[in-house]
């Protein structure tokens, strides 16, 4: 479970101070599926980065399963990210010179896993997202939707507790959007993940069990009765 307590994030731009997060209090239970919406610059991606340990708050606590990520030394924080948190981004962030199989395996290298186990686990992850037959293909040989499936397999191959997604359908058309959301929702249910997603897409937001809105660094959360 995540517990955010009085989390702030302030940036200095020229002579101005930007309050990207302004006293966020938020609880995300295990197994939750939370969608975050809000205007551009409202703090959505900043919050997701805090949840993933990709950035540290100016003040406050970001507690995951009893551990304050904000207070961890960098080496331990890197370990938490490697083991417990999977990331999916709008830009697929695949290495163009590596095959789908090799891209997925990169998530397992920091865990010290033996090559044979890495290969087997990556192959199984690709199969789970419907790309078992595309393991040897380079990213440039696949559609945008297929590349995002590879990215999802890479995020989940290490069997994380948390999946964080930042506009994962932002580069896709409507049909591919629906396809990718079907994959993400199926993985959430099958793996019992805690799933937090940032999106501008109101169609996606309407289907989420819980919806958070961030404006000017402040958050409100409601149960989504239309989900």
Residue frames as a rotation matrix with the C-alpha (Angstrom) as fourth column:
UNK 1
0.572 0.820 0.000 0.00
0.820 -0.572 0.000 0.00
0.000 0.000 -1.000 0.00
UNK 2
-0.468 -0.638 0.612 1.09
0.597 -0.739 -0.313 3.54
0.652 0.219 0.726 -0.76
UNK 3
0.557 0.568 -0.606 0.63
0.815 -0.514 0.267 6.30
-0.160 -0.643 -0.749 1.78
UNK 4
-0.306 -0.591 0.747 1.56
0.648 -0.704 -0.291 9.83
0.697 0.395 0.598 0.74
UNK 5
0.426 0.387 -0.818 1.74
0.893 -0.327 0.310 12.33
-0.147 -0.862 -0.485 3.57
UNK 6
0.743 -0.031 -0.669 1.98
0.093 -0.985 0.148 16.09
-0.663 -0.172 -0.729 2.97
UNK 7
-0.015 -0.783 0.622 4.03
0.850 0.318 0.421 15.59
-0.527 0.535 0.660 -0.20
UNK 8
0.757 0.162 -0.632 5.30
-0.135 -0.909 -0.394 18.74
-0.639 0.383 -0.667 -1.90
UNK 9
0.016 -0.796 0.606 7.49
0.921 0.248 0.302 19.28
-0.390 0.553 0.736 -4.95
UNK 10
0.776 0.165 -0.608 8.75
0.051 -0.978 -0.201 22.75
-0.628 0.125 -0.768 -5.77
UNK 11
0.155 -0.716 0.681 10.78
0.986 0.155 -0.061 23.78
-0.062 0.681 0.730 -8.80
UNK 12
0.146 -0.171 -0.974 12.54
0.126 -0.974 0.190 27.04
-0.981 -0.150 -0.120 -9.46
UNK 13
0.166 -0.049 0.985 12.14
0.985 0.064 -0.162 28.47
-0.055 0.997 0.059 -12.95
UNK 14
-0.098 -0.327 0.940 14.00
0.355 -0.894 -0.274 31.71
0.930 0.307 0.204 -13.50
UNK 15
-0.822 -0.196 0.534 12.81
-0.345 -0.574 -0.743 33.81
0.452 -0.795 0.404 -10.58
UNK 16
0.101 0.973 0.207 9.58
-0.902 0.001 0.432 31.88
0.420 -0.230 0.878 -10.02
UNK 17
-0.847 -0.226 0.481 8.82
-0.440 0.807 -0.394 28.89
-0.300 -0.545 -0.783 -7.78
UNK 18
-0.227 0.754 -0.616 6.52
-0.693 0.319 0.646 26.28
0.684 0.574 0.450 -9.29
UNK 19
-0.441 0.187 0.878 4.47
-0.754 0.453 -0.476 24.26
-0.487 -0.872 -0.058 -6.80
UNK 20
-0.591 0.165 -0.790 4.06
-0.587 0.584 0.561 21.06
0.554 0.795 -0.248 -8.82
UNK 21
-0.026 0.588 -0.809 2.72
0.559 0.679 0.476 19.21
0.829 -0.439 -0.346 -5.77
UNK 22
-0.493 -0.067 0.867 1.32
-0.409 -0.862 -0.299 21.23
0.768 -0.502 0.398 -2.91
UNK 23
-0.611 0.188 0.769 0.65
-0.759 0.137 -0.637 19.08
-0.225 -0.973 0.059 0.16
UNK 24
-0.067 0.571 -0.819 -0.58
-0.678 0.576 0.457 15.80
0.732 0.586 0.348 -1.34
UNK 25
-0.530 0.045 0.847 -2.20
-0.660 0.605 -0.446 13.29
-0.533 -0.795 -0.291 1.02
UNK 26
0.206 0.543 -0.814 -3.16
-0.923 0.385 0.023 10.06
0.326 0.746 0.580 -0.72
UNK 27
-0.263 -0.223 0.939 -3.69
-0.538 0.842 0.049 6.39
-0.801 -0.492 -0.341 0.11
UNK 28
0.067 0.222 -0.973 -3.49
-0.936 0.350 0.016 3.76
0.344 0.910 0.231 -2.64
UNK 29
0.405 0.134 0.904 -4.48
-0.655 0.732 0.186 0.31
-0.637 -0.668 0.384 -1.33
UNK 30
-0.726 -0.612 0.314 -2.90
-0.290 0.686 0.668 -2.89
-0.624 0.394 -0.675 -2.61
UNK 31
-0.593 0.455 0.664 -4.61
0.709 0.686 0.164 -4.02
-0.381 0.568 -0.730 -5.80
UNK 32
0.194 0.670 -0.717 -6.10
0.172 -0.743 -0.647 -0.58
-0.966 0.002 -0.259 -6.50
UNK 33
-0.299 -0.250 0.921 -6.56
0.954 -0.088 0.286 0.75
0.009 0.964 0.265 -10.04
UNK 34
0.289 0.288 -0.913 -6.30
0.467 -0.875 -0.128 4.52
-0.836 -0.389 -0.387 -9.90
UNK 35
0.076 -0.209 0.975 -6.43
0.950 -0.281 -0.135 6.85
0.302 0.937 0.177 -12.90
UNK 36
-0.126 -0.231 -0.965 -5.02
0.580 -0.806 0.117 10.37
-0.805 -0.545 0.235 -12.55
UNK 37
0.190 0.239 0.952 -6.29
0.921 -0.378 -0.089 13.23
0.339 0.894 -0.292 -14.70
UNK 38
0.398 0.006 -0.917 -5.77
0.507 -0.835 0.215 16.97
-0.765 -0.550 -0.335 -14.77
UNK 39
0.992 -0.007 -0.129 -4.64
-0.104 -0.639 -0.762 19.86
-0.077 0.769 -0.634 -16.94
UNK 40
0.453 -0.887 0.089 -1.18
0.595 0.226 -0.772 20.03
0.664 0.403 0.630 -18.45
UNK 41
-0.406 -0.719 0.563 1.28
-0.033 -0.605 -0.796 21.20
0.913 -0.342 0.222 -15.81
UNK 42
0.448 0.721 0.529 -1.06
-0.571 -0.225 0.789 20.28
0.688 -0.656 0.311 -12.97
UNK 43
-0.113 -0.608 0.786 1.31
-0.987 0.159 -0.020 17.76
-0.113 -0.778 -0.618 -11.40
UNK 44
0.833 0.553 0.018 0.13
-0.547 0.827 -0.127 14.40
-0.085 0.095 0.992 -12.80
UNK 45
0.646 -0.637 -0.421 3.45
0.086 0.608 -0.789 13.14
0.759 0.473 0.448 -14.13
UNK 46
-0.261 -0.724 0.639 5.31
-0.638 -0.367 -0.677 14.61
0.724 -0.585 -0.366 -11.16
UNK 47
0.260 0.445 0.857 3.15
-0.938 0.328 0.115 12.55
-0.230 -0.834 0.502 -8.83
UNK 48
0.977 0.113 -0.182 3.75
-0.169 0.929 -0.329 9.40
0.132 0.352 0.927 -10.86
UNK 49
0.211 -0.975 -0.077 7.50
-0.130 0.050 -0.990 10.00
0.969 0.218 -0.116 -10.72
UNK 50
-0.246 -0.238 0.940 7.28
-0.929 -0.217 -0.298 10.29
0.275 -0.947 -0.167 -6.95
UNK 51
0.666 0.580 0.469 5.36
-0.682 0.729 0.067 7.02
-0.303 -0.364 0.881 -6.70
UNK 52
0.935 -0.300 -0.190 8.02
0.119 0.769 -0.628 5.33
0.335 0.565 0.754 -8.81
UNK 53
0.622 -0.739 -0.260 10.98
0.364 -0.020 0.931 6.72
-0.693 -0.674 0.257 -6.93
UNK 54
0.269 -0.494 0.827 12.18
0.932 -0.082 -0.353 8.49
0.242 0.866 0.438 -10.08
UNK 55
-0.227 -0.303 0.925 12.23
0.016 -0.951 -0.308 11.81
0.974 -0.056 0.221 -8.23
UNK 56
-0.522 -0.016 -0.853 12.20
0.830 0.219 -0.513 12.89
0.195 -0.975 -0.102 -4.62
UNK 57
0.564 0.796 0.219 9.75
0.695 -0.601 0.395 15.29
0.447 -0.071 -0.892 -2.99
UNK 58
-0.138 -0.508 0.850 10.76
-0.156 -0.836 -0.526 18.64
0.978 -0.206 0.036 -1.58
UNK 59
-0.734 -0.029 0.678 9.06
-0.679 0.036 -0.733 17.54
-0.004 -0.999 -0.046 1.63
UNK 60
0.347 0.928 0.133 6.71
-0.935 0.354 -0.028 14.86
-0.073 -0.115 0.991 2.88
UNK 61
-0.492 -0.437 0.753 6.68
-0.478 0.858 0.186 11.05
-0.728 -0.269 -0.631 2.91
UNK 62
0.182 0.480 -0.858 6.03
-0.935 0.354 0.000 8.51
0.304 0.802 0.514 0.14
UNK 63
-0.392 -0.291 0.873 5.55
-0.741 0.662 -0.113 5.24
-0.544 -0.691 -0.475 1.98
UNK 64
0.190 0.375 -0.907 5.35
-0.789 0.608 0.087 1.96
0.584 0.700 0.411 0.05
UNK 65
0.591 0.141 -0.794 4.71
0.178 0.938 0.298 -1.09
0.787 -0.318 0.529 2.25
UNK 66
0.893 -0.118 -0.435 6.13
0.433 -0.041 0.901 0.66
-0.124 -0.992 0.015 5.29
UNK 67
-0.121 -0.993 -0.014 9.23
0.893 -0.115 0.435 2.09
-0.434 0.040 0.900 3.58
UNK 68
0.652 0.289 -0.701 9.55
0.085 -0.946 -0.311 5.81
-0.753 0.144 -0.642 2.93
UNK 69
0.533 -0.432 0.728 10.92
0.846 0.271 -0.459 6.01
0.001 0.860 0.510 -0.62
UNK 70
0.819 -0.164 0.549 11.83
0.010 -0.954 -0.300 9.66
0.573 0.251 -0.780 -0.12
UNK 71
0.694 -0.530 0.487 14.25
-0.692 -0.302 0.656 8.77
-0.200 -0.792 -0.577 2.66
UNK 72
0.836 -0.356 0.417 16.01
0.340 0.933 0.113 5.79
-0.429 0.047 0.902 1.04
UNK 73
-0.138 -0.928 -0.346 19.65
-0.277 -0.299 0.913 6.00
-0.951 0.222 -0.216 -0.06
UNK 74
0.094 0.217 -0.972 19.93
-0.961 -0.234 -0.145 5.97
-0.259 0.948 0.187 -3.85
UNK 75
-0.793 -0.457 -0.402 21.24
-0.557 0.813 0.173 2.39
0.248 0.361 -0.899 -4.03
UNK 76
-0.811 0.543 0.217 18.31
0.254 0.662 -0.705 1.01
-0.526 -0.517 -0.675 -2.04
UNK 77
0.033 0.843 -0.537 15.82
-0.416 -0.477 -0.774 3.11
-0.909 0.249 0.336 -3.98
UNK 78
-0.281 -0.228 -0.932 17.23
-0.958 0.118 0.260 1.75
0.051 0.967 -0.251 -7.24
UNK 79
-0.994 -0.104 -0.034 16.75
-0.100 0.988 -0.121 -1.77
0.047 -0.117 -0.992 -5.88
UNK 80
-0.404 0.914 0.028 13.11
0.101 0.074 -0.992 -1.08
-0.909 -0.398 -0.122 -4.99
UNK 81
0.140 0.429 -0.892 12.47
-0.822 -0.452 -0.347 0.23
-0.552 0.782 0.289 -8.51
UNK 82
-0.573 -0.484 -0.662 14.20
-0.791 0.537 0.292 -2.78
0.214 0.691 -0.690 -10.07
UNK 83
-0.994 0.083 -0.072 12.29
0.101 0.947 -0.304 -5.35
0.043 -0.309 -0.950 -8.03
UNK 84
-0.581 0.779 -0.234 8.91
0.578 0.192 -0.793 -3.91
-0.573 -0.596 -0.562 -7.14
UNK 85
0.173 0.631 -0.756 7.84
-0.096 -0.753 -0.651 -1.24
-0.980 0.185 -0.070 -9.64
UNK 86
-0.334 -0.194 0.922 7.13
0.861 0.336 0.383 -1.59
-0.384 0.922 0.055 -13.36
UNK 87
-0.245 0.162 -0.956 6.92
-0.134 -0.982 -0.132 1.44
-0.960 0.095 0.263 -15.66
UNK 88
-0.134 0.229 0.964 5.11
0.965 0.250 0.075 2.00
-0.224 0.941 -0.254 -18.97
UNK 89
-0.434 -0.129 -0.892 5.47
0.125 -0.989 0.082 5.32
-0.892 -0.076 0.446 -20.79
UNK 90
0.636 0.674 -0.377 3.88
-0.214 -0.316 -0.925 7.09
-0.742 0.668 -0.057 -23.74
UNK 91
0.292 -0.663 -0.689 7.14
-0.910 0.031 -0.414 6.79
0.296 0.748 -0.594 -25.66
UNK 92
0.888 0.251 -0.386 7.75
-0.180 0.961 0.210 3.06
0.424 -0.117 0.898 -25.71
UNK 93
0.427 -0.800 0.422 11.44
-0.892 -0.298 0.339 3.53
-0.145 -0.521 -0.841 -24.76
UNK 94
0.886 -0.177 0.428 12.52
0.208 0.978 -0.026 0.33
-0.414 0.113 0.903 -26.50
UNK 95
-0.065 -0.964 -0.259 16.14
-0.334 -0.224 0.916 -0.08
-0.940 0.146 -0.307 -27.59
UNK 96
0.562 0.495 -0.663 15.90
-0.736 -0.065 -0.673 -0.09
-0.377 0.866 0.328 -31.41
UNK 97
-0.116 -0.717 -0.687 18.86
-0.889 0.383 -0.250 -2.43
0.443 0.582 -0.682 -31.97
UNK 98
-0.879 -0.134 0.459 17.51
-0.379 0.780 -0.498 -5.12
-0.291 -0.611 -0.736 -29.63
UNK 99
-0.650 0.684 -0.331 14.80
0.122 0.524 0.843 -7.67
0.750 0.508 -0.424 -30.42
UNK 100
0.286 0.848 0.446 11.54
-0.536 -0.244 0.808 -7.79
0.794 -0.471 0.384 -28.48
UNK 101
0.725 -0.070 -0.685 12.96
0.447 0.804 0.391 -10.67
0.524 -0.590 0.614 -26.44
UNK 102
-0.280 -0.945 -0.167 16.16
0.818 -0.144 -0.558 -8.78
0.503 -0.293 0.813 -25.67
UNK 103
-0.428 0.202 0.881 14.29
-0.258 -0.961 0.095 -5.60
0.866 -0.187 0.463 -24.74
UNK 104
0.676 0.731 0.088 12.21
-0.335 0.199 0.921 -7.50
0.656 -0.652 0.380 -22.20
UNK 105
0.500 -0.552 -0.667 15.27
0.715 0.698 -0.042 -9.23
0.488 -0.456 0.744 -20.80
UNK 106
-0.347 -0.705 0.619 16.88
0.204 -0.701 -0.684 -5.87
0.916 -0.111 0.387 -19.97
UNK 107
0.303 0.544 0.782 14.48
-0.660 -0.473 0.584 -5.51
0.688 -0.693 0.215 -17.03
UNK 108
0.979 0.112 -0.169 15.87
0.016 0.788 0.615 -8.71
0.202 -0.605 0.770 -15.49
UNK 109
0.244 -0.969 -0.027 19.58
0.346 0.113 -0.931 -7.94
0.906 0.217 0.363 -15.79
UNK 110
-0.192 -0.374 0.907 19.74
-0.630 -0.662 -0.406 -5.80
0.752 -0.650 -0.109 -12.60
UNK 111
0.653 0.543 0.528 18.24
-0.752 0.380 0.539 -8.69
0.091 -0.749 0.656 -10.64
UNK 112
-0.321 -0.906 0.278 21.25
-0.906 0.379 0.189 -10.92
-0.276 -0.191 -0.942 -11.28
UNK 113
0.579 0.648 0.495 19.16
-0.442 0.759 -0.478 -13.60
-0.686 0.058 0.726 -12.96
UNK 114
-0.397 -0.737 0.547 20.93
0.084 0.564 0.821 -16.31
-0.914 0.371 -0.162 -14.95
UNK 115
-0.746 0.027 -0.665 20.70
-0.608 -0.434 0.664 -15.98
-0.271 0.900 0.340 -18.77
UNK 116
-0.876 0.434 -0.212 18.59
0.253 0.787 0.563 -19.12
0.411 0.440 -0.799 -19.24
UNK 117
-0.354 0.770 -0.531 16.05
0.855 0.037 -0.517 -17.98
-0.379 -0.637 -0.671 -16.66
UNK 118
-0.477 0.133 -0.869 15.99
-0.181 -0.982 -0.050 -14.50
-0.860 0.133 0.492 -18.19
UNK 119
-0.907 0.091 -0.412 15.25
-0.408 0.062 0.911 -15.93
0.109 0.994 -0.019 -21.63
UNK 120
-0.701 0.662 -0.266 12.48
0.625 0.749 0.219 -18.17
0.344 -0.012 -0.939 -20.34
UNK 121
-0.286 0.599 -0.748 10.85
0.704 -0.398 -0.588 -15.48
-0.650 -0.695 -0.308 -18.25
UNK 122
-0.598 0.024 -0.801 11.00
-0.388 -0.884 0.263 -12.90
-0.702 0.468 0.537 -21.06
UNK 123
-0.934 0.259 -0.245 9.53
-0.116 0.429 0.896 -15.35
0.337 0.865 -0.371 -23.56
UNK 124
-0.481 0.786 -0.389 6.66
0.874 0.466 -0.140 -16.08
0.071 -0.407 -0.911 -21.18
UNK 125
-0.341 0.325 -0.882 6.03
0.305 -0.849 -0.431 -12.36
-0.889 -0.416 0.191 -20.63
UNK 126
-0.795 0.025 -0.606 5.83
-0.540 -0.485 0.688 -11.73
-0.277 0.874 0.399 -24.37
UNK 127
-0.821 0.530 -0.212 3.46
0.334 0.747 0.575 -14.65
0.463 0.402 -0.790 -24.75
UNK 128
-0.428 0.674 -0.602 1.22
0.815 0.001 -0.579 -13.21
-0.389 -0.739 -0.550 -22.04
UNK 129
-0.182 0.354 -0.917 0.74
-0.158 -0.931 -0.328 -9.99
-0.970 0.085 0.226 -24.06
UNK 130
0.722 0.627 0.293 0.12
0.105 0.320 -0.942 -11.85
-0.684 0.710 0.165 -27.33
UNK 131
0.648 -0.553 -0.525 3.58
-0.762 -0.450 -0.466 -11.50
0.021 0.701 -0.713 -28.87
UNK 132
0.463 -0.452 0.762 4.95
-0.205 0.782 0.589 -15.01
-0.862 -0.429 0.269 -28.44
UNK 133
0.564 -0.194 0.803 5.61
0.749 0.529 -0.398 -15.21
-0.348 0.826 0.444 -32.18
UNK 134
0.835 -0.210 0.509 7.34
0.161 -0.790 -0.591 -11.83
0.526 0.575 -0.626 -32.42
UNK 135
0.827 -0.491 -0.275 10.22
0.317 0.002 0.948 -12.41
-0.465 -0.871 0.157 -30.02
UNK 136
-0.062 -0.946 0.318 12.92
0.844 0.121 0.523 -12.04
-0.533 0.300 0.791 -32.69
UNK 137
0.378 0.285 0.881 11.51
0.801 -0.578 -0.157 -8.85
0.464 0.765 -0.447 -34.23
UNK 138
-0.774 -0.618 -0.138 13.13
0.625 -0.711 -0.322 -5.45
0.101 -0.335 0.937 -33.80
UNK 139
-0.301 0.685 -0.664 10.96
0.403 -0.540 -0.739 -2.52
-0.865 -0.490 -0.113 -32.63
UNK 140
-0.530 0.030 -0.847 11.11
-0.596 -0.724 0.347 -0.98
-0.603 0.689 0.402 -36.13
UNK 141
-0.909 0.191 -0.370 9.48
-0.170 0.641 0.749 -4.12
0.380 0.744 -0.550 -37.51
UNK 142
-0.539 0.737 -0.408 6.43
0.842 0.465 -0.272 -3.79
-0.010 -0.491 -0.871 -35.25
UNK 143
0.097 0.682 0.725 3.41
0.442 -0.682 0.583 -1.50
0.892 0.264 -0.368 -35.07
UNK 144
-0.426 -0.201 0.882 3.00
-0.526 -0.738 -0.423 1.07
0.735 -0.645 0.209 -32.32
UNK 145
0.550 0.726 0.413 0.55
-0.783 0.275 0.558 -1.16
0.292 -0.630 0.720 -30.50
UNK 146
0.786 -0.326 -0.525 2.94
0.294 0.945 -0.145 -4.10
0.543 -0.040 0.839 -30.67
UNK 147
-0.282 -0.928 0.243 5.80
0.192 -0.302 -0.934 -1.97
0.940 -0.216 0.263 -29.38
UNK 148
-0.164 0.273 0.948 3.70
-0.854 -0.520 0.002 -0.90
0.494 -0.809 0.318 -26.42
UNK 149
0.888 0.435 -0.151 2.91
-0.331 0.832 0.445 -4.56
0.319 -0.345 0.882 -25.74
UNK 150
0.246 -0.889 -0.388 6.65
0.506 0.458 -0.730 -5.22
0.827 -0.017 0.563 -25.61
UNK 151
-0.493 -0.411 0.767 7.01
-0.320 -0.734 -0.599 -2.32
0.809 -0.540 0.231 -23.17
UNK 152
0.416 0.714 0.563 4.24
-0.849 0.083 0.523 -3.79
0.326 -0.695 0.640 -21.00
UNK 153
0.841 -0.171 -0.514 5.94
0.196 0.981 -0.006 -7.20
0.505 -0.095 0.858 -21.06
UNK 154
-0.198 -0.975 0.098 9.21
0.321 -0.159 -0.934 -5.52
0.926 -0.153 0.345 -20.03
UNK 155
-0.277 0.153 0.949 7.46
-0.731 -0.674 -0.105 -3.76
0.623 -0.723 0.299 -17.13
UNK 156
0.556 0.696 0.455 5.83
-0.827 0.403 0.393 -6.95
0.090 -0.594 0.799 -15.88
UNK 157
0.423 -0.396 -0.815 8.51
-0.182 0.844 -0.505 -9.58
0.888 0.362 0.285 -16.55
UNK 158
-0.672 -0.738 0.064 10.10
-0.170 0.070 -0.983 -9.01
0.721 -0.671 -0.173 -13.13
UNK 159
-0.037 0.790 -0.612 6.71
0.678 0.470 0.565 -9.64
0.734 -0.394 -0.553 -11.50
UNK 160
-0.852 -0.327 0.408 6.44
0.003 -0.784 -0.621 -6.27
0.523 -0.528 0.669 -9.75
UNK 161
-0.550 0.669 -0.500 3.97
0.754 0.140 -0.642 -5.31
-0.359 -0.730 -0.581 -7.08
UNK 162
0.177 0.525 -0.832 3.18
0.132 -0.851 -0.509 -1.95
-0.975 -0.019 -0.220 -8.69
UNK 163
-0.273 -0.210 0.939 2.59
0.959 0.022 0.284 -0.90
-0.080 0.978 0.195 -12.31
UNK 164
0.026 0.197 -0.980 2.84
0.182 -0.965 -0.189 2.82
-0.983 -0.173 -0.060 -13.13
UNK 165
-0.172 0.012 0.985 1.76
0.972 0.166 0.167 4.03
-0.162 0.986 -0.040 -16.57
UNK 166
-0.275 -0.006 -0.961 2.22
0.105 -0.994 -0.024 7.56
-0.956 -0.107 0.274 -17.91
UNK 167
0.241 0.513 -0.824 -0.05
-0.764 -0.423 -0.487 8.17
-0.598 0.747 0.290 -20.93
UNK 168
-0.459 -0.555 0.693 0.53
-0.101 0.808 0.580 4.62
-0.883 0.196 -0.427 -22.24
UNK 169
0.059 0.540 0.839 -2.02
0.858 0.402 -0.319 5.07
-0.510 0.739 -0.440 -25.06
UNK 170
0.309 0.103 -0.946 -1.06
0.020 -0.995 -0.102 8.64
-0.951 0.013 -0.309 -25.96
UNK 171
-0.511 -0.593 -0.622 0.72
-0.623 -0.244 0.743 7.66
-0.593 0.767 -0.245 -29.20
UNK 172
-0.895 0.193 0.401 -1.96
0.334 0.888 0.317 5.22
-0.294 0.418 -0.859 -30.37
UNK 173
-0.669 0.743 0.001 -5.18
-0.465 -0.419 0.780 5.49
0.580 0.522 0.626 -32.35
UNK 174
-0.017 0.761 0.649 -8.52
-0.998 -0.050 0.033 4.53
0.057 -0.647 0.760 -30.80
UNK 175
0.775 0.341 -0.532 -8.48
-0.375 0.926 0.046 0.88
0.508 0.164 0.846 -31.80
UNK 176
-0.056 -0.883 -0.466 -4.94
0.254 0.439 -0.862 0.41
0.966 -0.167 0.199 -30.51
UNK 177
-0.531 -0.041 0.847 -5.84
-0.691 -0.557 -0.460 2.37
0.491 -0.829 0.267 -27.37
UNK 178
0.467 0.818 0.336 -8.62
-0.877 0.378 0.298 -0.06
0.117 -0.433 0.894 -26.58
UNK 179
0.661 -0.285 -0.694 -6.39
0.008 0.928 -0.374 -3.03
0.750 0.241 0.615 -27.32
UNK 180
-0.433 -0.901 0.037 -3.63
0.042 -0.061 -0.997 -1.81
0.901 -0.430 0.064 -25.01
UNK 181
-0.355 0.369 0.859 -6.09
-0.898 -0.389 -0.204 -0.98
0.259 -0.844 0.469 -22.23
UNK 182
0.751 0.606 -0.261 -7.53
-0.536 0.791 0.295 -4.49
0.385 -0.082 0.919 -22.51
UNK 183
0.219 -0.769 -0.600 -4.02
0.297 0.638 -0.710 -5.89
0.929 -0.023 0.368 -22.00
UNK 184
-0.659 -0.524 0.540 -3.28
-0.277 -0.499 -0.821 -3.59
0.700 -0.690 0.184 -19.05
UNK 185
0.017 0.758 0.653 -6.58
-0.981 -0.114 0.157 -4.30
0.194 -0.643 0.741 -17.33
UNK 186
0.782 0.227 -0.580 -6.19
-0.218 0.972 0.086 -8.05
0.584 0.059 0.810 -17.85
UNK 187
-0.161 -0.929 -0.334 -2.68
0.286 0.280 -0.916 -7.96
0.944 -0.243 0.221 -16.37
UNK 188
-0.532 0.050 0.845 -3.95
-0.687 -0.609 -0.396 -5.92
0.495 -0.791 0.359 -13.41
UNK 189
0.484 0.824 0.293 -6.62
-0.858 0.382 0.343 -8.50
0.171 -0.418 0.892 -12.67
UNK 190
0.754 -0.160 -0.637 -4.52
0.005 0.971 -0.238 -11.62
0.657 0.176 0.733 -13.27
UNK 191
-0.153 -0.961 -0.232 -1.44
0.435 0.145 -0.888 -10.45
0.887 -0.237 0.396 -11.39
UNK 192
0.558 0.454 -0.695 -3.15
0.815 -0.140 0.562 -8.56
0.158 -0.880 -0.448 -8.55
UNK 193
-0.457 -0.827 0.327 -1.16
0.778 -0.550 -0.303 -5.42
0.431 0.116 0.895 -9.31
UNK 194
0.218 0.376 -0.901 -1.50
0.529 -0.821 -0.215 -2.00
-0.820 -0.429 -0.377 -7.81
UNK 195
-0.263 -0.198 0.944 -2.03
0.964 -0.095 0.248 -0.03
0.041 0.976 0.216 -11.04
UNK 196
0.233 0.260 -0.937 -1.73
0.349 -0.922 -0.169 3.76
-0.908 -0.288 -0.306 -11.25
UNK 197
-0.235 -0.212 0.949 -2.13
0.967 0.046 0.250 5.47
-0.097 0.976 0.194 -14.62
UNK 198
-0.344 0.089 -0.935 -1.92
0.008 -0.995 -0.097 9.06
-0.939 -0.041 0.341 -15.84
UNK 199
-0.493 0.212 0.844 -4.07
0.861 0.261 0.438 9.90
-0.127 0.942 -0.311 -18.86
UNK 200
-0.866 0.311 -0.392 -5.72
-0.341 -0.940 0.008 12.78
-0.366 0.141 0.920 -20.69
UNK 201
-0.773 0.528 -0.352 -8.25
-0.153 0.383 0.911 10.35
0.616 0.758 -0.216 -22.19
UNK 202
-0.468 0.675 0.571 -11.68
-0.877 -0.274 -0.395 10.74
-0.110 -0.685 0.720 -20.60
UNK 203
0.408 0.582 -0.704 -12.87
-0.661 0.720 0.211 7.46
0.630 0.379 0.678 -22.15
UNK 204
-0.236 -0.599 -0.765 -10.24
0.226 0.732 -0.642 5.62
0.945 -0.325 -0.038 -20.13
UNK 205
-0.900 -0.167 0.402 -10.89
-0.299 -0.434 -0.850 7.67
0.316 -0.886 0.340 -17.00
UNK 206
-0.066 0.977 0.204 -14.60
-0.962 -0.117 0.248 6.84
0.266 -0.180 0.947 -17.01
UNK 207
0.524 0.264 -0.810 -13.80
-0.265 0.954 0.140 3.12
0.809 0.141 0.570 -16.77
UNK 208
-0.537 -0.828 -0.163 -11.45
-0.043 0.220 -0.975 3.34
0.843 -0.516 -0.154 -13.77
UNK 209
0.111 0.586 -0.803 -12.70
0.819 0.403 0.408 2.26
0.563 -0.703 -0.435 -10.33
UNK 210
0.437 -0.019 -0.899 -11.09
0.669 -0.661 0.339 5.34
-0.601 -0.750 -0.277 -8.76
UNK 211
0.348 -0.237 0.907 -10.35
0.742 -0.522 -0.422 8.67
0.573 0.819 -0.006 -10.37
UNK 212
0.107 -0.403 -0.909 -7.95
0.761 -0.555 0.335 11.30
-0.640 -0.728 0.247 -9.03
UNK 213
0.665 0.094 0.741 -7.86
0.592 -0.671 -0.447 14.85
0.455 0.735 -0.502 -10.34
UNK 214
-0.071 -0.751 -0.657 -4.83
0.878 -0.360 0.316 17.10
-0.473 -0.554 0.685 -9.87
UNK 215
0.577 0.199 0.792 -5.06
0.572 -0.790 -0.218 20.84
0.583 0.579 -0.570 -10.36
UNK 216
0.412 -0.494 0.765 -2.34
-0.442 -0.843 -0.306 23.29
0.797 -0.212 -0.566 -9.38
UNK 217
-0.554 -0.829 -0.080 -0.60
-0.393 0.344 -0.853 20.67
0.734 -0.441 -0.516 -7.29
UNK 218
-0.569 0.429 0.701 -3.64
-0.725 0.139 -0.674 19.65
-0.387 -0.892 0.232 -5.25
UNK 219
-0.891 0.134 -0.435 -5.49
-0.141 0.827 0.544 16.35
0.432 0.546 -0.718 -5.51
UNK 220
-0.157 0.860 0.485 -9.05
-0.901 0.077 -0.427 15.11
-0.405 -0.504 0.763 -5.10
UNK 221
-0.958 -0.166 -0.235 -10.09
-0.240 0.911 0.335 11.46
0.159 0.377 -0.912 -5.39
UNK 222
-0.103 0.965 0.240 -13.51
-0.921 -0.001 -0.389 9.94
-0.376 -0.262 0.889 -5.95
UNK 223
-0.487 0.122 0.865 -15.00
0.180 0.983 -0.037 6.53
-0.854 0.138 -0.501 -6.51
UNK 224
-0.794 0.147 -0.589 -16.01
-0.598 -0.361 0.716 6.23
-0.107 0.921 0.375 -10.14
UNK 225
-0.225 0.812 0.538 -19.63
-0.288 0.472 -0.833 5.05
-0.931 -0.342 0.128 -10.15
UNK 226
0.594 0.456 -0.663 -19.60
-0.735 -0.029 -0.678 4.86
-0.328 0.890 0.318 -13.95
UNK 227
-0.453 -0.864 -0.219 -16.78
-0.889 0.418 0.187 2.29
-0.070 0.280 -0.958 -14.04
